[in-house]
Amino acid sequence: MTLRTLDCDGGIVYLGDFAPNVMKKCGQPAYSVQREQKIVQDNSIGDGIITTSIIDDWTFNFGPTRFQYRVLLRDGRVWQIECMDYYGY
């Protein structure tokens, strides 16, 4: 399930938040991986412009009574938050 916010012990994470703010509010992720992703953007004359973004994929585990969450950051800003539909450990 895709969400617009994530409620952590240190505050609420919103789409568009910067990576340091997420760490401050939620702590260190239990799992993280970083990759490059090519994105094709159309310009005004119909040609595709290819740009490369850095994607950080973070999983937060808040313990056995809460679901785990996945936060995706593009170039250091939150662009997607997902509930992983299973409890942490």
Secondary structure, DSSP 4 states (H G I P E B T S, - for coil): -EESEEEETTEEEETT-BHHHHHHHH-S-SEEEEEEEEEEEE-TTSPEEEEEEEEEEEEE---TTSEEEEEEEETTEEEEEEEEEEE--
